[in-house]
Amino acid sequence: MCLSMLPLPIMAQKEEKVDTTFNLHELVVTGTRTPKLLKDAPILTRLISSSDIGKADATNVQDLLQTEMPGVEFSYAMNQQTHLNFAGFGGQSVLFLVDGERMAGETMDDIDFQRLTMSGIERIEIVRGASSALYGSNAGGGVINLITKESKRPWSLNVNGRMARHNHQRYGGLFSINRKAFNNTLDFSCSGTDNFNVNNGSNPSARVFSTVYGDKTYHVKEHFALRPCDGLRLTARAGYFFRTLTRTAYIPERYRDFSGGLRALWDVNHNDNIDVAYSFDEYDKSDYQRIRHLDIRDYSNVQNSLRAVWNHSMGKTGILTVGTDFLHDYLFNTNLSGNACNQDCFDVFSQMDWFAAPRLELVGAFRYDYFSDSHYSRVTPKFSARYTAGRNVTLRMSYGMGFRAPSLKEKYYEFDMSGIWIVNGNPALKPETSHNVDASVEWTHGHYNLTANTYYHHVSNKIATGVPYSMPVASASQLYLDYINLENYSVYGIEATMQARWNGGWGARLSYAFTKETLPNDADGNTINNQYIPAREHSLTARFEWDRQLNRHYGLNVVLHGRLLSSVDNVEYVDYYDISRGTQHVKYPAYTIWKLSTSHRIGNAVTLTLAVDNVFNYRPEYYYLNAPITDGANLQIGLSIDVDKL
């Protein structure tokens, strides 16, 4: 992120005192690609700060989001692959970024969430609704941007670890050096959990699982920044990720990622800066045959991208942003016709951020995208407005057109899904198009902050799998499932968050989300059997905390996190191997999970964490695909040491 001279004209026109109680003074960049104070962002942005991440003590982004965000649920898809439901949008419509860069690879339409560890993350910026005008395909449902840490101390070294049930172990280290001309951060983390069995009641209504598969992960990230002269910043990054998962004793699955990038940020003058970047990401999957010592790769997604962005400040009038991207996308998959395919993606985008009046900001953006495979092209606009009604109330409204181009997998896939049916790609798929309207109000006064947001999203040509059908094969018949475009899909809802900070170290936050989906239909008006479980209509997350420095050598932080999700209904086949038996309505139960955590600060350098996850010892009667992955209360013990502060 470049904190150049560009934000200064924006800040100069703000004379009122900045409220630091709820991170409103923090800079965010995701909503407009230019730095804004959180309180001044024209696009409603949810910020999960470094402090929030520490209190949640999450291992990866999945652990964090389901703790902090209502309307977010992670469930299992086929073969225990994790699937995200983000306020009615699946993982294929929510764009995950790391420092603004895309990620390669996916499974069952979702990225590998285990890659996104919380080690070395400074903050997470979340923008709901369509951001296709700035980020292109896959941003129709929102953008989640993870921003990495950059030390401001001359040097720092943190080592940490955590242990829990099922042989859960997590270890990490973060080493940083900061000098006038350069900054370097090296981050290492590893974690692992054993497989364990769970018990189900008799006569479940839908598919259940009896074994929870653990895994082992290793992640190394290096980030180097050089400032050779005033106004010029050069950065380089590299990362390696490895995960192994054992479903079959002699053939464990392996997942790898190699990533890297170069970036130049140049403040040309007081009003202009240029951002040029190259990014590389390769995500591979393989099966390791232990007896033969063979590592057989069956999947690889490689992305090479180039980006150039020019920002021009017009003082108190506004900021003009113009940019372009080029992405070469290569996919190897043994389930693809011909095993491999690739395409080039090109775009240009522009945004005008206009300070129309002292309290009114208007933002307009558009983007043109072109995809070489099938020659898709699309123009997507977005318009936003922020009005500050006095010192305490901020109103925001936006309209954005979203789109998602069919992936290479969705066009050319041919895959036997667990012997149930053959999933077929469809080269004739049309891109998804969505119309999205959002409106919000934010009120802040003293110890209290309230935000309420309502939205409506309508999606045309939604890409999904259709109704299975049977075709004769030799002396038997085979079920097939094709990718198709759906009609008449929409989702609407509201989200409200109340926060409070009181004297004496007390704090609380309650967040509620209501989400309502329509049933998707195919072109003939037939209701589609949803391959994923729909969003729960009601969800609530809560956090209550108390923090006090009791003396110069000891401080205590106590946090109670909780989430409550309502029941949800779905239409599913009675027997996936015999669809002639028809469908049934399945009701998945509501549940609530709470975590009590205490952090003991000993001196300036040592923090001991004692926590009980699932403190009320909840156990699902049936481990359906959307059941919480728990078999009861789980004691967690962690230790963090800042070596440089000893």
C-alpha positions in Angstrom: 0.0 0.0 0.0 1.3 3.4 -0.9 0.7 6.2 1.5 1.7 8.9 -0.9 0.8 12.6 -1.1 -2.6 11.7 -2.5 -4.5 11.4 0.7 -3.4 14.7 2.0 -5.9 16.9 0.1 -8.7 14.7 1.4 -7.5 14.9 5.0 -6.9 18.7 4.8 -10.6 19.4 4.3 -11.5 17.5 7.4 -11.2 19.8 10.4 -13.2 17.9 13.0 -11.4 15.8 15.5 -10.8 12.2 14.5 -12.5 9.6 16.7 -10.0 6.8 17.5 -12.4 4.7 19.6 -13.6 2.4 16.8 -10.6 2.5 14.4 -12.3 5.2 12.4 -8.9 6.9 11.9 -7.5 3.8 10.2 -6.6 4.0 6.5 -8.4 1.6 4.2 -7.8 1.1 0.4 -10.0 -1.7 -0.9 -13.2 0.2 -1.6 -11.7 2.8 -3.9 -8.0 1.6 -4.5 -6.9 4.9 -2.9 -6.2 5.4 0.9 -9.2 6.7 2.9 -9.9 7.1 6.6 -12.4 4.4 7.5 -14.9 7.1 8.6 -14.5 8.9 5.2 -14.7 5.8 3.0 -17.5 6.3 0.4 -17.9 2.5 0.2 -19.0 0.8 3.5 -15.9 -1.1 4.6 -15.7 -3.6 7.5 -12.3 -3.5 9.1 -10.9 -6.4 11.2 -7.9 -4.8 12.9 -4.7 -6.4 14.2 -6.2 -6.2 17.7 -9.4 -8.0 16.6 -7.2 -10.8 15.0 -5.2 -11.2 18.2 -8.4 -11.4 20.4 -9.9 -14.1 18.1 -6.6 -16.1 18.2 -7.6 -17.5 14.8 -5.3 -19.8 12.8 -6.6 -18.9 9.3 -9.1 -16.7 7.6 -11.9 -19.3 8.0 -11.6 -19.3 11.8 -11.5 -15.5 11.9 -14.4 -14.6 9.5 -16.9 -17.0 11.1 -16.0 -15.5 14.5 -16.2 -11.8 13.5 -18.7 -11.6 10.7 -22.5 -12.5 10.7 -23.9 -13.8 7.5 -20.7 -15.9 6.9 -20.8 -19.7 7.1 -18.2 -22.2 6.1 -19.5 -25.7 5.4 -18.4 -28.9 3.7 -18.9 -29.6 0.0 -18.3 -33.0 -1.5 -15.3 -34.9 0.0 -15.0 -32.5 2.9 -13.8 -29.6 0.8 -14.6 -26.3 2.5 -17.2 -24.0 0.9 -18.0 -20.4 1.8 -21.4 -18.8 1.9 -21.0 -15.0 2.2 -24.5 -13.5 2.6 -25.9 -15.6 -0.2 -22.8 -15.6 -2.5 -20.5 -18.6 -2.8 -16.8 -18.6 -2.8 -16.6 -18.2 -6.6 -18.3 -14.8 -6.4 -16.2 -13.4 -3.5 -12.7 -12.2 -4.4 -9.9 -12.9 -1.9 -6.9 -10.6 -2.2 -3.5 -10.5 -0.4 -2.2 -7.0 -0.5 -4.5 -6.3 -3.4 -3.3 -9.4 -5.5 -5.4 -12.3 -6.7 -4.9 -15.9 -5.7 -4.6 -18.9 -8.0 -6.3 -22.3 -7.5 -9.7 -23.5 -6.3 -11.5 -26.6 -5.2 -15.3 -27.0 -5.4 -15.5 -23.3 -6.4 -13.5 -22.0 -3.4 -9.9 -21.1 -2.8 -7.8 -23.0 -0.3 -8.7 -21.1 2.9 -5.8 -22.8 4.7 -3.4 -20.7 2.7 -4.7 -17.5 4.3 -3.1 -17.8 7.7 -3.4 -15.0 10.2 0.3 -15.0 11.0 1.8 -11.7 9.7 -1.6 -10.1 8.9 -2.0 -6.4 10.0 -5.7 -6.1 9.1 -8.5 -7.3 6.8 -10.7 -5.0 4.8 -14.1 -6.4 3.7 -16.3 -4.7 1.1 -19.7 -6.3 0.5 -21.5 -6.0 -2.8 -20.3 -5.8 -6.4 -16.7 -4.4 -6.8 -16.4 -5.6 -10.4 -15.8 -2.1 -11.7 -12.4 -2.1 -9.8 -11.5 -5.7 -9.5 -13.2 -7.5 -12.4 -14.5 -11.1 -12.5 -15.3 -12.9 -9.2 -15.9 -9.7 -7.3 -19.7 -9.7 -7.7 -20.4 -10.6 -4.1 -17.6 -8.7 -2.4 -13.9 -8.4 -1.8 -11.9 -9.6 1.2 -8.4 -8.0 1.2 -5.7 -9.2 3.7 -3.0 -6.6 4.4 0.3 -7.9 5.7 2.3 -6.4 8.5 5.2 -4.0 8.1 7.3 -3.4 11.2 7.9 0.2 12.3 10.5 -0.8 15.0 14.2 -1.0 14.2 13.9 -4.8 14.6 11.4 -7.2 16.0 11.1 -10.9 16.6 8.0 -12.7 17.7 7.7 -16.5 18.4 4.5 -18.1 19.3 2.7 -21.4 19.7 -0.6 -23.0 20.6 -1.8 -26.5 21.6 -5.3 -28.0 21.9 -7.2 -31.3 21.5 -6.7 -33.8 18.7 -3.0 -33.1 18.8 -3.6 -29.6 17.4 -0.3 -27.7 17.3 0.4 -24.3 15.9 3.8 -22.5 15.8 5.0 -19.3 14.2 7.7 -16.7 14.0 7.9 -13.2 12.6 11.2 -11.4 12.2 11.4 -7.8 10.9 14.1 -5.3 10.3 13.3 -1.6 9.6 15.8 0.9 8.4 15.6 4.2 6.8 16.1 2.8 3.3 14.6 -0.7 3.6 12.2 -2.9 5.5 12.3 -6.7 5.6 9.8 -9.1 7.1 10.2 -12.9 7.3 7.1 -14.9 8.4 7.0 -18.6 9.2 4.0 -20.6 10.5 3.1 -24.3 10.7 0.0 -26.0 12.2 -1.5 -29.5 12.3 -4.4 -31.5 13.6 -4.9 -35.3 13.7 -7.9 -37.0 12.1 -10.7 -37.7 14.6 -14.0 -39.5 14.6 -17.5 -38.1 15.5 -20.7 -39.9 16.3 -24.1 -39.4 14.6 -27.6 -40.2 15.7 -29.7 -42.8 13.9 -31.7 -42.0 10.8 -30.1 -38.7 9.6 -32.1 -36.7 7.1 -29.2 -36.0 4.8 -25.5 -36.8 4.2 -23.4 -37.0 7.3 -19.7 -37.5 7.9 -18.1 -39.6 10.7 -14.4 -38.7 10.3 -13.0 -35.2 10.5 -9.8 -35.0 8.5 -7.0 -33.0 10.0 -4.0 -31.8 8.1 -0.5 -30.3 8.4 0.4 -27.0 6.9 3.6 -25.0 6.5 3.8 -21.4 5.3 6.8 -19.2 4.6 6.4 -15.5 3.5 9.2 -13.0 2.7 8.5 -9.3 2.1 11.2 -6.8 1.2 10.8 -3.0 0.6 13.4 -0.6 -0.6 13.3 3.2 -0.7 16.2 4.2 -2.9 15.1 7.9 -3.0 12.3 10.1 -1.8 9.0 9.3 -3.5 10.0 5.9 -4.8 9.3 2.6 -3.1 10.2 -0.8 -4.5 8.9 -4.1 -3.0 9.5 -7.8 -3.6 7.7 -10.7 -2.0 7.9 -14.5 -2.2 5.9 -17.2 -0.5 5.7 -21.0 -0.2 2.7 -23.0 1.2 2.5 -26.7 1.7 -0.4 -28.8 3.1 -0.8 -32.5 3.4 -4.1 -34.3 4.2 -4.5 -38.1 4.8 -7.8 -39.6 3.8 -6.1 -42.9 2.7 -3.2 -44.1 4.7 -0.9 -44.9 1.8 -1.9 -42.0 -0.6 -2.0 -38.7 1.3 -3.1 -35.6 -0.6 -0.6 -32.7 -1.1 -1.3 -29.0 -1.8 1.4 -26.5 -2.7 1.6 -22.9 -3.6 4.5 -20.8 -4.9 3.9 -17.0 -5.1 5.9 -13.9 -5.7 5.7 -10.4 -7.0 7.5 -7.1 -7.7 6.0 -3.7 -7.3 7.1 -0.1 -7.8 5.3 2.9 -6.2 6.4 6.3 -7.5 5.2 9.6 -6.3 5.8 11.6 -9.5 4.9 14.9 -7.9 2.6 16.3 -5.2 -0.5 15.3 -7.3 0.4 12.2 -9.2 1.6 8.7 -8.4 2.1 5.5 -10.4 1.7 1.9 -9.2 3.2 -0.8 -11.4 3.2 -4.5 -10.3 3.9 -8.0 -11.5 2.5 -11.0 -9.6 3.0 -14.8 -10.0 1.0 -17.5 -8.3 1.1 -21.3 -8.8 -1.2 -23.6 -6.9 -0.7 -27.4 -7.3 -2.4 -30.6 -6.0 -0.9 -34.0 -6.0 -1.3 -37.5 -4.6 1.7 -39.0 -2.9 2.1 -42.8 -3.2 4.1 -43.7 -0.2 5.0 -47.3 -1.2 6.3 -46.2 -4.6 7.6 -42.8 -3.4 5.8 -41.1 -6.3 4.3 -37.6 -6.1 1.7 -37.5 -8.9 0.4 -34.0 -9.7 -3.1 -33.9 -11.1 -3.9 -30.2 -10.8 -2.0 -26.9 -11.4 -3.2 -23.4 -11.8 -0.7 -20.8 -12.8 -1.4 -17.0 -13.0 0.9 -14.3 -14.2 -0.4 -10.8 -14.0 0.7 -7.2 -14.7 -0.9 -4.1 -13.4 -0.4 -0.4 -13.9 -2.4 2.3 -12.0 -2.1 6.1 -12.2 -3.7 8.3 -9.5 -4.0 12.1 -10.0 -5.1 14.3 -7.2 -7.0 17.5 -8.0 -6.6 19.0 -4.5 -10.0 19.6 -2.8 -11.8 18.6 -6.0 -11.1 14.9 -6.1 -8.9 12.1 -7.3 -8.8 10.5 -10.8 -7.7 6.8 -11.0 -6.9 5.1 -14.3 -5.5 1.5 -14.6 -5.1 -1.6 -16.6 -4.4 -5.3 -15.9 -3.2 -8.2 -17.9 -3.6 -11.8 -16.6 -2.4 -15.1 -18.2 -4.3 -18.0 -16.7 -3.1 -21.5 -17.2 -5.0 -24.6 -15.9 -3.8 -28.2 -15.9 -6.3 -30.7 -14.6 -6.6 -34.4 -15.4 -10.4 -33.9 -15.4 -10.2 -31.3 -18.2 -10.7 -32.2 -21.9 -7.1 -32.3 -23.2 -5.8 -32.0 -19.6 -4.8 -28.3 -20.0 -6.1 -25.0 -21.3 -5.3 -21.3 -20.8 -6.6 -17.8 -21.6 -5.5 -14.2 -21.5 -7.5 -11.6 -19.6 -7.2 -7.8 -20.3 -9.0 -4.9 -18.7 -8.9 -1.1 -18.4 -10.7 0.8 -15.6 -11.2 4.4 -14.5 -12.6 6.0 -11.4 -13.5 9.6 -10.5 -13.6 10.4 -6.8 -15.3 13.9 -6.6 -15.6 16.0 -3.4 -18.8 17.7 -4.5 -19.3 19.6 -1.3 -17.6 19.7 2.2 -19.9 16.9 3.4 -20.7 15.1 0.1 -18.4 12.7 -1.9 -19.4 11.1 -5.1 -17.5 8.2 -6.8 -18.1 6.9 -10.3 -16.1 4.0 -11.9 -16.3 1.7 -14.9 -14.3 -1.2 -16.2 -13.9 -3.0 -19.5 -12.8 -6.7 -19.4 -11.9 -9.0 -22.2 -11.3 -12.8 -22.0 -9.5 -14.5 -24.9 -11.3 -17.9 -24.5 -14.7 -17.5 -26.1 -13.9 -13.8 -26.6 -16.1 -12.6 -23.7 -16.1 -8.9 -23.0 -18.0 -6.8 -20.5 -18.4 -3.2 -19.2 -19.3 -2.8 -15.6 -20.1 0.5 -13.9 -20.3 1.5 -10.2 -21.6 4.7 -8.5 -21.3 5.5 -4.8 -22.1 8.5 -2.6 -21.2 9.4 1.0 -22.9 12.2 2.9 -21.9 13.3 6.3 -24.9 14.6 8.2 -23.2 16.4 11.0 -20.4 15.1 13.0 -22.1 11.9 14.1 -24.0 10.5 11.1 -22.7 9.2 7.8 -25.0 8.0 5.0 -23.7 5.8 2.1 -25.4 4.5 -1.0 -24.1 2.6 -4.0 -25.1 0.8 -7.2 -22.7 -1.6 -8.9 -22.9 -4.0 -11.8 -21.1 -7.3 -11.0 -20.1 -10.0 -13.4 -18.3 -13.3 -13.3 -16.9 -15.0 -16.4 -17.1 -18.8 -16.6 -14.0 -20.4 -15.4 -12.0 -22.7 -17.5 -13.1 -25.6 -15.3 -16.8 -24.7 -15.7 -16.3 -24.7 -19.5 -14.2 -27.8 -20.0 -14.6 -30.0 -16.9 -15.3 -33.8 -17.1 -15.2 -35.3 -13.7 -16.6 -38.5 -12.0 -17.9 -37.1 -8.7 -17.6 -40.0 -6.2 -19.4 -42.4 -8.6 -22.6 -40.4 -8.3 -22.6 -38.5 -11.6 -20.3 -37.2 -14.3 -19.9 -33.4 -14.1 -19.6 -31.9 -17.5 -18.3 -28.5 -18.5 -20.2 -26.3 -20.9 -18.3 -24.2 -23.4 -21.5 -22.2 -24.3 -21.8 -20.7 -20.8 -22.6 -17.0 -20.6 -21.0 -14.7 -18.0 -23.0 -13.9 -14.9 -24.3 -10.4 -14.6 -25.6 -8.9 -11.4 -27.2 -5.6 -10.3 -26.5 -4.6 -6.8 -27.9 -1.8 -4.6 -26.6 -1.0 -1.1 -27.5 1.7 1.4 -26.1 2.2 4.9 -26.2 4.6 7.9 -23.4 4.9 10.5 -23.8 6.8 13.8 -20.9 7.4 16.2 -21.1 9.3 19.5 -18.8 9.0 22.4 -18.6 5.4 23.6 -21.0 4.1 20.9 -21.1 3.2 17.3 -24.0 1.8 15.2 -24.0 0.7 11.6 -26.9 -0.6 9.6 -26.8 -1.7 6.0 -29.4 -3.1 3.6 -28.8 -4.6 0.2 -30.4 -6.2 -2.8 -28.6 -8.3 -5.5 -30.1 -9.7 -8.6 -28.1 -12.2 -10.7 -28.8 -13.1 -14.3 -27.3 -16.2 -16.0 -26.0 -17.5 -12.6 -23.5 -20.3 -13.3 -24.3 -23.6 -11.5 -24.9 -27.2 -12.1 -28.3 -28.1 -13.4 -30.7 -31.0 -13.0 -29.0 -34.5 -13.3 -30.0 -36.7 -16.2 -29.4 -40.3 -17.1 -27.8 -41.6 -20.3 -27.2 -45.3 -21.3 -23.6 -46.4 -21.1 -22.9 -50.0 -22.3 -25.3 -52.2 -20.4 -26.0 -49.7 -17.6 -26.9 -46.1 -17.3 -24.9 -43.1 -16.1 -26.0 -39.9 -14.4 -24.7 -36.6 -15.8 -24.6 -33.2 -14.3 -23.9 -30.2 -16.6 -22.9 -26.7 -15.9 -25.7 -24.3 -17.0 -26.9 -20.7 -16.6 -29.7 -20.1 -14.2 -32.4 -17.4 -14.2 -34.2 -15.5 -11.5 -31.7 -15.6 -8.7 -31.6 -12.8 -6.1 -30.6 -12.2 -2.5 -31.4 -9.4 -0.2 -30.9 -8.7 3.5 -29.8 -6.4 6.2 -26.9 -6.2 8.6 -26.6 -4.2 11.8 -23.6 -3.8 14.2 -23.6 -2.1 17.6 -20.3 -1.4 19.3 -19.5 0.1 22.7 -16.4 1.1 24.6 -16.7 2.1 28.3 -14.3 3.3 30.9 -12.5 0.6 32.9 -11.6 -1.5 29.9 -15.1 -2.8 29.1 -16.3 -3.3 25.5 -19.0 -5.1 23.5 -20.0 -5.7 19.9 -23.2 -7.3 18.6 -23.6 -8.0 14.8 -26.8 -9.3 13.3 -27.4 -10.4 9.7 -30.7 -11.3 7.9 -30.2 -13.0 4.5 -32.9 -14.1 2.1 -32.3 -16.0 -1.1 -34.7 -16.9 -3.9 -34.8 -20.4 -5.4 -32.8 -20.5 -8.6 -34.5 -21.8 -11.8 -33.2 -23.1 -15.1 -34.3 -21.7 -18.5 -37.4 -23.9 -18.5 -38.5 -22.7 -15.0 -37.5 -25.9 -13.2 -36.3 -25.5 -9.6 -32.6 -26.5 -9.3 -31.5 -28.8 -6.6 -28.9 -26.7 -4.8 -25.5 -28.4 -4.7 -24.6 -26.2 -1.7 -26.7 -25.6 1.4 -28.4 -22.1 1.2 -27.5 -19.2 3.5 -29.1 -19.2 7.0 -31.6 -16.4 7.3 -30.6 -15.2 10.7 -27.1 -15.1 12.2 -25.6 -13.2 15.1 -22.0 -12.7 16.3 -21.1 -11.2 19.7 -18.0 -10.2 21.6 -17.8 -9.0 25.2 -14.4 -8.1 26.6 -12.6 -6.6 29.6 -9.0 -5.4 29.5 -7.0 -4.0 32.4 -3.4 -3.4 33.1 -3.4 -4.4 36.8 0.2 -3.4 37.5 3.4 -2.6 35.7 4.2 -6.3 35.3 0.8 -7.9 34.6 -2.2 -7.2 32.4 -5.4 -9.2 31.8 -7.7 -9.4 28.8 -10.9 -11.5 28.9 -13.0 -12.1 25.8 -16.2 -14.0 25.2 -16.9 -14.6 21.5 -20.1 -16.2 20.3 -22.0 -16.9 17.1 -25.6 -18.1 16.7 -27.0 -19.4 13.4 -30.6 -20.1 12.7 -31.9 -23.3 11.1 -32.1 -23.6 7.3 -34.1 -25.7 4.8 -32.9 -27.2 1.6 -34.3 -29.4 -1.2 -32.2 -32.4 -1.8 -32.4 -35.8 -3.5 -33.5 -38.7 -1.3 -30.8 -40.9 -2.9 -28.1 -39.2 -5.0 -27.4 -42.6 -6.7 -31.1 -43.0 -7.7 -32.7 -39.7 -8.5 -35.9 -41.4 -9.5 -36.8 -41.5 -5.8 -37.3 -37.7 -6.0 -36.4 -34.9 -3.6 -37.1 -34.1 0.1 -37.0 -31.1 2.3 -34.2 -31.2 4.8 -34.1 -28.9 7.8 -30.7 -28.3 9.2 -30.8 -27.3 12.9 -29.8 -24.0 14.5 -26.8 -23.9 16.7 -24.7 -21.6 18.9 -20.9 -21.8 19.7 -19.1 -19.7 22.3 -15.4 -19.3 23.1 -14.0 -17.9 26.3 -10.4 -16.6 26.1 -8.1 -15.0 28.6 -4.8 -13.4 27.7 -2.2 -12.8 30.4 0.4 -10.1 29.6 3.5 -10.7 31.6 5.9 -7.8 31.4 6.4 -6.2 28.0 7.3 -9.4 26.1 5.2 -12.4 27.1 1.6 -13.2 26.6 0.0 -16.4 27.8 -3.4 -17.4 26.4 -5.8 -19.8 28.0 -9.0 -20.4 26.2 -12.0 -22.8 26.0 -13.6 -23.1 22.6 -17.2 -24.4 22.6 -17.4 -23.5 26.2 -20.9 -24.9 26.6 -19.8 -28.3 25.2 -22.2 -28.3 22.2 -22.2 -31.5 20.1 -24.4 -31.8 16.9 -26.7 -34.8 16.9 -25.9 -35.2 13.2 -22.7 -34.1 11.5 -24.3 -32.7 8.4 -22.1 -30.8 5.9 -22.9 -27.5 7.6 -22.5 -28.7 11.2 -19.8 -27.0 13.3 -16.7 -29.1 13.3 -16.6 -29.8 17.0 -17.0 -32.8 19.3 -17.2 -30.8 22.5 -15.3 -28.3 24.6 -11.7 -27.7 23.6 -9.0 -26.3 25.9 -6.4 -24.2 24.1 -3.1 -23.0 25.5 -0.9 -20.5 23.7 2.3 -18.6 24.3 3.6 -15.5 22.5 7.1 -13.9 23.1 8.3 -10.6 21.7 12.0 -11.4 21.9 13.1 -7.8 21.1 11.2 -6.6 24.2 12.8 -8.9 26.7 
